[in-house]
């Protein structure tokens, strides 16, 4: 039943050689990997206005020069990440750049920040998309968290179906959003040029503002930089592109930058010209749509596509998180299961982990996008800063042709990114301080996992110069715990005798009467196998059996005899019937596997009715 449900949800398994068919062309990649960056147009301009709102609407004209600063940083990041794509075509983005040029710890900080960032990508995108839905339908506002959780589950299932299939489905809403905003901007400017809005709706550029300070302007600038989240995703997912992957990724990144810059600029200017103010119950885009078109069909089209892209922006996280987790796992800093492809050739363990983590985050923050965005932006700008610094070190060390120009690009980006990080921690410390705890903890976890894998590798490493055929086989003592004389015990004894002539059956009784009865039945059965009986005063099976095994090991230590425990175990025909029986065999196996250096074999007996 479970397998049938799985097939319905994620489809039939794909063969390994079908992997090439799961690669993305530029149009699909633009939709699935740029949706996060493009969707930030829906809340980036609003974040600028929210920061300026403390001074009143008269200060909103400052959003224009702040937008120019954001566009300059966007240009620098696009140029920089194009260089990263061509320098590191295997993918990995900031993690690979920082690890190679700055050292492992800096690489892990970048990688850990990106992992958190992608979890936040899903949480922020879905939360913001839900906000767009409830802006159009206020009666749904009390169900924000529930709606967000359902959406994450749906997107997770879509991604488990495979990258190409999810990209095909999700590309349409992304391009519809771009078209909708393009129409909004064009018609908005048309109304401005034809005098359909009064000039009194906004303050003139250069109007003096009481209380304005560099602190507030920098806070607004850093808030507006949240529109740049997701720019790095393409550099992390280069292996997902069709060949030539690096060239296609670089072109997709450039196209994404142009679209993002145009939409962001248009929305900021329109919001200023129309005098839109941030509202807790209605987004800036919702207000602009209502002002330009009225609350008609096109307004709801804008809201619908906005909600869809904000929701589907989570796909950027689902596309990049599994690949980054793969790179970290390949380097032994994350569990090995992250390197395994699922039925649909995607890294399904990474996808599922991201889905569960983002749901937890949405619940913890109550689906409040405003609370998540500052932490989200910090998670982006830490790897931004480290990747820029890593590329600076790379150009200074290698000095390829034209390295001074490349150095200037990365140096400019690094200075701006570090400045933004400082601004975030100074102006929004109460919302981002938790990152100062997360990163050291994640770094410690990475190193602990790496230490474990190194220890395992050291212990499993074999000297093949010592030929296996030259190694003497030691005596094998086989112990068979029994609870009575049954068919499954018979099978276990016969199997044990095939392994060794030294077989010991062990019966643990809770009373002398039970032990005496067992000894009589065993003698009558005439198995040719020695029976050892143990009286358990405290009705425990584990402790007496464990002590017996230790005794055998101690007595045979000089001969280096090998000990094998053969466990009889029956299995019911239906799963629920197993609940009607005690699971002592399962508990004994689990205990012995974890505590004893012995071989353990299970002899199953399956009931037919």
Rosetta blueprint (number, residue, H / E / L):
1 X L
2 X H
3 X H
4 X H
5 X H
6 X H
7 X H
8 X H
9 X H
10 X H
11 X L
12 X L
13 X L
14 X L
15 X L
16 X H
17 X H
18 X H
19 X H
20 X H
21 X H
22 X H
23 X L
24 X E
25 X L
26 X H
27 X H
28 X H
29 X H
30 X H
31 X H
32 X H
33 X H
34 X H
35 X H
36 X H
37 X H
38 X H
39 X H
40 X L
41 X H
42 X H
43 X H
44 X H
45 X H
46 X H
47 X H
48 X H
49 X H
50 X H
51 X H
52 X H
53 X H
54 X H
55 X H
56 X L
57 X H
58 X H
59 X H
60 X H
61 X H
62 X H
63 X H
64 X H
65 X H
66 X H
67 X H
68 X H
69 X H
70 X H
71 X H
72 X H
73 X H
74 X H
75 X H
76 X H
77 X H
78 X H
79 X H
80 X H
81 X H
82 X H
83 X H
84 X H
85 X H
86 X H
87 X H
88 X L
89 X L
90 X L
91 X L
92 X L
93 X H
94 X H
95 X H
96 X H
97 X H
98 X H
99 X H
100 X H
101 X H
102 X H
103 X L
104 X H
105 X H
106 X H
107 X H
108 X H
109 X H
110 X H
111 X H
112 X H
113 X H
114 X H
115 X H
116 X H
117 X H
118 X H
119 X H
120 X H
121 X H
122 X H
123 X H
124 X H
125 X H
126 X H
127 X H
128 X H
129 X H
130 X H
131 X H
132 X H
133 X H
134 X H
135 X H
136 X H
137 X L
138 X H
139 X H
140 X H
141 X H
142 X H
143 X H
144 X H
145 X H
146 X H
147 X H
148 X H
149 X H
150 X H
151 X H
152 X H
153 X H
154 X H
155 X H
156 X H
157 X H
158 X H
159 X H
160 X H
161 X L
162 X L
163 X H
164 X H
165 X H
166 X H
167 X H
168 X H
169 X H
170 X H
171 X H
172 X H
173 X H
174 X H
175 X H
176 X H
177 X H
178 X H
179 X H
180 X H
181 X H
182 X H
183 X H
184 X H
185 X H
186 X H
187 X H
188 X H
189 X H
190 X H
191 X H
192 X H
193 X H
194 X L
195 X L
196 X L
197 X L
198 X L
199 X H
200 X H
201 X H
202 X L
203 X L
204 X L
205 X L
206 X L
207 X L
208 X L
209 X L
210 X L
211 X L
212 X L
213 X L
214 X H
215 X H
216 X H
217 X H
218 X H
219 X H
220 X H
221 X H
222 X H
223 X H
224 X H
225 X H
226 X H
227 X H
228 X H
229 X L
230 X L
231 X L
232 X L
233 X H
234 X H
235 X H
236 X H
237 X L
238 X H
239 X H
240 X H
241 X E
242 X L
243 X L
244 X L
245 X H
246 X H
247 X H
248 X H
249 X H
250 X H
251 X H
252 X H
253 X H
254 X H
255 X H
256 X H
257 X H
258 X H
259 X H
260 X H
261 X H
262 X H
263 X H
264 X H
265 X H
266 X H
267 X H
268 X H
269 X H
270 X H
271 X H
272 X H
273 X H
274 X L
275 X L
276 X L
277 X L
278 X L
279 X L
280 X L
281 X L
282 X L
283 X L
284 X H
285 X H
286 X H
287 X H
288 X H
289 X H
290 X H
291 X H
292 X H
293 X H
294 X L
295 X L
296 X L
297 X H
298 X H
299 X H
300 X H
301 X H
302 X H
303 X H
304 X H
305 X H
306 X H
307 X H
308 X H
309 X H
310 X H
311 X H
312 X H
313 X L
314 X H
315 X H
316 X H
317 X H
318 X H
319 X H
320 X H
321 X H
322 X H
323 X H
324 X H
325 X H
326 X H
327 X H
328 X H
329 X H
330 X H
331 X L
332 X L
333 X L
334 X L
335 X L
336 X H
337 X H
338 X H
339 X H
340 X L
341 X L
342 X L
343 X L
344 X L
345 X L
346 X L
347 X L
348 X H
349 X H
350 X H
351 X H
352 X H
353 X H
354 X H
355 X H
356 X H
357 X H
358 X H
359 X H
360 X H
361 X H
362 X H
363 X H
364 X H
365 X L
366 X L
367 X L
368 X L
369 X H
370 X H
371 X H
372 X H
373 X H
374 X H
375 X H
376 X H
377 X H
378 X H
379 X H
380 X H
381 X H
382 X H
383 X H
384 X H
385 X H
386 X H
387 X H
388 X H
389 X H
390 X H
391 X H
392 X H
393 X H
394 X H
395 X H
396 X H
397 X H
398 X H
399 X L
400 X L
401 X L
402 X L
403 X H
404 X H
405 X H
406 X H
407 X H
408 X H
409 X H
410 X H
411 X H
412 X H
413 X H
414 X H
415 X H
416 X H
417 X H
418 X H
419 X H
420 X H
421 X H
422 X H
423 X H
424 X H
425 X H
426 X H
427 X H
428 X L
429 X H
430 X H
431 X H
432 X H
433 X L
434 X L
435 X H
436 X H
437 X H
438 X H
439 X H
440 X H
441 X H
442 X H
443 X H
444 X H
445 X H
446 X H
447 X H
448 X H
449 X H
450 X H
451 X H
452 X H
453 X H
454 X H
455 X H
456 X H
457 X H
458 X H
459 X H
460 X H
461 X L
462 X L
463 X L
464 X L
465 X L
466 X L
467 X L
468 X H
469 X H
470 X H
471 X L
472 X L
473 X L
474 X L
475 X L
476 X E
477 X E
478 X E
479 X E
480 X E
481 X E
482 X E
483 X L
484 X L
485 X L
486 X L
487 X H
488 X H
489 X H
490 X H
491 X H
492 X H
493 X H
494 X H
495 X H
496 X H
497 X H
498 X H
499 X H
500 X L
501 X L
502 X E
503 X E
504 X E
505 X E
506 X E
507 X E
508 X E
509 X E
510 X L
511 X L
512 X H
513 X H
514 X H
515 X H
516 X H
517 X H
518 X H
519 X H
520 X H
521 X H
522 X H
523 X H
524 X H
525 X H
526 X L
527 X L
528 X L
529 X L
530 X E
531 X E
532 X E
533 X E
534 X E
535 X E
536 X L
537 X L
538 X L
539 X L
540 X L
541 X L
542 X H
543 X H
544 X H
545 X H
546 X H
547 X H
548 X H
549 X H
550 X H
551 X H
552 X H
553 X H
554 X H
555 X H
556 X L
557 X L
558 X L
559 X L
560 X L
561 X L
562 X E
563 X E
564 X E
565 X E
566 X E
567 X E
568 X E
569 X E
570 X E
571 X E
572 X L
573 X L
574 X L
575 X H
576 X H
577 X H
578 X H
579 X H
580 X H
581 X L
582 X L
583 X L
584 X H
585 X H
586 X H
587 X H
588 X H
589 X H
590 X H
591 X H
592 X H
593 X H
594 X H
595 X H
596 X L
597 X L
598 X L
599 X E
600 X E
601 X E
602 X E
603 X E
604 X E
605 X E
606 X E
607 X L
608 X L
609 X L
